[in-house]
Amino acid sequence: MNYRPRQIETKLRNFAEHFKAILVAGARQVGKSTLLAHVFPGVRAITFDPLQDVFGARRDPDLFLDNFPPPLILDEIQFAPEILPALKRRVDRQEGPGQYFLSGSQQLALLRDVTESMAGRAGVLHLGPMTSLESAGLGAERPWLEHYLETPGELTGAIKRTIPSAGGLFPHLWRGLLPGTLDLPNEIIPDYFRSYVETYIERDVRRQGEIRNVTEFARFIGLAGALTAQEINTAHLGREIGVTPSTARHWLDMLSACYQWREIPAYSGNAVKRVSGKRKGLVGDSGLACWLGRISSPDALASSPSLGALFETFVLNGLLAQADMMPMPPQAWHWRTVGGAEVDLVLERDGKLYPIEIRCKTQLTRHDTRGIRAFRETYGGKVQPGVIVYAGKETYRLSDCAVAVPWNAC
């Protein structure tokens, strides 16, 4: 697989000049090890294992660190948490940034261990599946979302072109943006995701969450995939597979801990209008969501009743990944009233609100701006001009309150 530049590279290099240790966290197979090897090609890398005590790191962390001086890449650090206190002592004694580069794929335990042992000493970065820019080899370019947050009224002039996409929208959604899928032929994609789920998700989640009933949990993962881009009802999730709401909530937390699930809280502000307080859930990659939904091909996706939710999953994951790379990431929300008005994504930064709607259609009308109009009527002057990301090809001003932006805008 050819290496494609990642947007996080600049931030990673900057961290390496200011922090003694850097943690790159994210789901399995999103390219953490490849990223570190590419950015720091001369640095030795050691990968830890859940069963084997590699070089005796767990048994005698100090001896291990004596034998492998910095700079050093420590991959899958969640399998050797015993090394972190020794690492803390080491970086306290040694001056200079960029000594240790850690990576891992289990959020809750990993971040807890790093926070307890390396507070104030480690910079933390999160890496997800590729964005559309990255998949096209354009990871060094500035995404349109940055222009939007800086000058929302000038977005039509900032977007000059769209990213080339072989085969169009449906193959892009169906195969997703995990690096390992980008160069595979279509007939191999289902096997890739089958292995991904069996080898990574179920293994990691079961180890962390002590889940004993594999069959029930496998059904739960499939159900979560079917509910991507929808508001979460843990009581409903539990009833579908015969577990309690608290168990369903715990299992969702386990998926989040392995970066396979993300939740967007509901925005309410101080408005009197009643709004839904439920979080919206997202599978971490649209290709994985398609596999969980047993969608067999791009052609099958085109006629699937889940197409709208999968398109929203794809777009939201891309936008949130772009936002996470900013020096000051905006807060992400979704908004829906009990009367049905909704905005798929609301970004908040510097006291301003940026509403973004997502429509899987090639032709938009003013009717598609109704959610953004309702949001502006509710929250007034702090709401900036909105965006509707859609399946068409042109960037243009749709109304006085919204600009239409193609799904693959550059």
N, C-alpha and C positions, 0 to 999 in steps of 0.2 A: 504493500500500500504506500502510495506517495504521501509524503508529509505535507499537510496543509497548514499554513500559518494560523495561529489562534489569537483572538483579540486580547487574551489575558497575558500575552508575552511581555508587553511593555510594563504592565503592572508587576509581573513576576520579577523582571530585571530590576525594577525600582525597589521592590521589597528586599531583594538580595543586597542592595547597597545600604540598607538602613536597619534590617533585622538580623540578629545572629542566627535565628532559625526561621524557616518558612514552611508552613503546612499547606499543601494543596489537597483539598478534600473534594470528593465527588463520587458518583456511582461507578461501578466497575465498567471497564471498557469504554470510558469516555476520553481516554488518552492522557491520563495523568503521568504515567511513566514515560510515554513517548514525548510529552511536552518537556519534562525535566531533562531528558536525555538530549533533546534538540537544543534547548536554551543553554544548557551547561554540558557540552559534549565531552569535556575533559574530566568531569567529576565521576568518581567511582560510585556505582549503584549496588545496593544489597537489598534483595527482596525477602521479606519474612514470610513464614509459612505457619498455618494454624496447627500443624502436627509436629513438624520438625523444628527443633531449636537451632536455627541457623547460626553457625559459628559460636554457639553457646551464649547468645545475646541475652536470653531470658535467665539463664543460670548465673551468669556473671557479667552484668552489663558493663561494669568498669573495665574489666579485662577486654571485652569486646571493643569498647571505644578506644582503649590503648592501642589495640591492634589495627584499628581503622581510623586514622586521624582525619580531621576535616581538611578540605570540604568533602562532604559525603551525602549521598542520596539514600534515604532509608524508606523503602517502598513497602506498602501494606503495614504501616506502623501499628495498626490496631491489633496485630497478632503478636506484638512484643511490647505491651504497655510497661513492662518492668524496666525498660530502658529509659523511660522518660525522666524519673528522678535523677538518674546518673547523668543524663543529658543536661538537665538543669544545672547540676553542680559544675559540669564541664564548661558550659557557656558562661557561667558566672565568673569562672577563673580566666577564660580566654577572651581577649579583646578582638574586635573586628567583626563586620557583618558577613553574611553569606556562608556560615560555617556548616549548617545542617539543613537539608531539604527533605521534608517528610511528606509522605502521601498516604492516603487511606480512604476507605469506602464505607465506613460505618459511622454515621454522624454523631449519634448521641454519646456512645461510649468514647469515641475518639476525641470529640471536642471536650468532653468532660475531663478526660485524662490530660489532654494538652493544657486546658485551662487551669487545672489544679497544679500541674507540674511546671508549666512554662509561661505563666501569666506575666505579661509585660516583656517577654523575651521572644515570642513567636508571632509572626504575621500570618494571618489565615486568609487563604484564597479559596474560592469555590469554583470548580470546573464542571460544566454540564456537557450534554451532547453538543455537537457543532451547531452554529447558526448557519443560515443560508449563505451569508457572506463567506464564512469559513469553508463551507463545503465546496464553494466555487473557487477556492484559492485566493479569496479577497479579504482574508482576516485582518490585514493591516489597514484596510480602508475604514473610514469613519461611518458608523451606521446612521441612518436617517433619524433614529430616535433621539440622538444627541442634539441634532439640529432642532427637532421639534420642541424639546424641553428648553432650549436656549431662546429660540425665536419662533414661537408657534404660529405667528401670523405670516411667516415667510417660507413655509414648508414647500409650497409648490415650486419655488425657485431653487430650493436646495436639492431636490431629488431629480437627478439628471437622466437616470436609466434604470433598467431592471436587470437582475442577475440572470444570465443564461441558465435555462433549466431543460435538460434533455428529456423529451417526452411530455413536458408540461407538468401541471399541478399534481395529478393523481399518483404517478410513480414517486414523486417527491414525498408526499404524505405517507404513502404505503410503506416505503422502505425506511423512512425516518432519517435521523441525523446522527446516529451512533457512528463513530469513525469506521468501525469494522464492516458496516453495511455499504459504505459509499461505492466501493469498487466490486461488489459481488453481483453476479447475474441474478435476475429475478427469481429463478427457480431455486436458488440457495437461500434466499431471505427467510422463508418460514423455518428452515432447519436452523438457521443462525439464532432466531429468537427462541426456538424451542430449547436449544442448548443454553441460551442466555438465562432463561427462566429456571430451568432445572439445575444448572451448574452454579449460578450466581445468586439469583434472588432467593430461591427457596433455601439454599445452603446458608447464606448470610443471615437472613431473617430468622431462620430456625435457631441458629447458633446464638443470636443476640436475644431473641424473644422467648426462647425455651418453648417453642411451639411443637407439640407432640403429634397432633392430628394433621398429618401432611395432606390428606385428601380434602379435609375441610378448608385448610388454608389455601390450597391450590384453587378450589372453587371460589374462595374469597378474592383472590387476585384477579380471576376472570371477571367477577362481578364488579370489582373496582374499576377494571378497564372499561366495562360497559357504561359506567357512570362518569367517565372523565368529562370535564368541562361542565359538570352539573353541581348544584348545591348538595351538600353532604347531609344525609339522614342516617345516623348510625343505627337507629332502631330498625329502619327498613333493611339496611345491610345485614344486620344480625338475624332478622326474621327469615331472610332469603336462604340462609344456610344453617339456621337453627342454633345460633349462639347469642349471647346477651349483648345489649348495646355497648356495655363496657368492654367486652371482649373485642367487638368490632372496632371500637375506638383504639384499643391497644394494638390491634393488628395494623390499622392505618398508620399509627405512630411508628410501628416497626418498618413499614414500607418507606415512610418518610426518613427514618434513620439510615436507610440504605440508599437514599436519594432517588427512589423510584416513584415517589408520590409527593406532590406539593399542594399546599392549601393556601387559598387567597381569602383573607378575612373580608367581611362585609363592611362597607363604609356607611356611616350614619351621620357624622358631623354633629351639629347642634340643631338640625332642622326638626320641625314639629312633625313633618310627614312621616308616617310609619314606614319603616323599611325592614327588609328581611335581614335577620342577623346570622344566617347560616353561612358557613364558609363554602367556597367553591373548590372542588378537588380536581387535580390534574395528574394524569400519568406522565412520567418524565420524558417520554418520547412518543411521537405519533406512530412510528413504526411498531413499537412494542404494543401500543394500544390497539393497532390494527390486528396484530397477531393474537392478542387476548380476545378480540372480538371475532376471531376465526374468519377474517376477511382474506380471501385466498389470492387476490391479485389486484393490480391497479384498476382493471376493468370492473371487478366486483365492487371495489370501493366507490367507483363513479355512481353506482346505483344503490349504494347502501343507505339505509335510513340514518345511519350514524355519521354520514359524511359531514354534516354541519358541526357536530361536536368534535370530530377528529380534526377538521380544519381549524377550529378554535383552539384545540390543544396544541397543534403545530405552531400557530401564530403566537399564542400566549407564551409558550416555552421560549420561542425565539426572542420576543420582546423582553421577557424577564431576564434572559441571559444577557442581552445587551445592557439592560439597566444595572445588573449586578457588576458589570465591568467599569461603571462610571466611578470617578473619585468620590462622589457623594451620591450613592444610589437613591432613587426616589422610593418612597413607601408605596406598595402595591395594594390595591383594594378592588373589589367588585361592588356593584350597586344594583339593588332591585327593590322596588316598592311592593307592598302587598297588592297594589292595583295592577302590577305587571310591567311598569316602566323599568328599564334596566340599562346598564352600561357594563360591558364585559370586563373592562379594565379601567381603573382610575389610578393614575400616578399622582403622587403628592410630593412636592418639593418646594421649599422656600415659601410655604403658605399658599401656594397655588395648586390648582387641581387640573389635571390633564385627562379628559375622558377619551377612551378609545373603544370603538365598537368593531366587531368582526363579523363579516357577512360572506358566506360561501356562495357568491353569485357574481356573474360577470357584468351585470347592469344594475346600477343603483338608482334610486329615486329619492326625492326629498322625504318620503315616508320612512326611509331607513335612518333618518336623523332624529326620529322622535325620541329615542332614549337620551341622546345628548341634549336635545332641547329641554326635556323634562328635568334633566340634571342641572342645567343652567338656570332654569326657573326656580329650582329648589335652593340652590346654593349661591346664586348671584355672581357678583363681580370677580370673585376669586377663581371662577371656572374659565379656563383658557379655551380658545377655539379647538374643537375636537377633531379626531381622525377616525375614518372608517377604513379598516384594512379589508380588502375584498379580493375576489378571484380574477379581476380584470387586469388590464395592461397599462392603463394611463393614470397619471397623477393629475388631479384637477380639483378645483373648488366646487363642491357639490351644493353648498348653501352658505349663508352668512355664518353658520356655526360649525361647519365641518368640511374637511378636505378628504377626498378619496385617495387612498394609497394602495398600490398593488401589493400583493402578498410577497413578491420577490423584489421589492424596491431596493435600490442601492443608493 
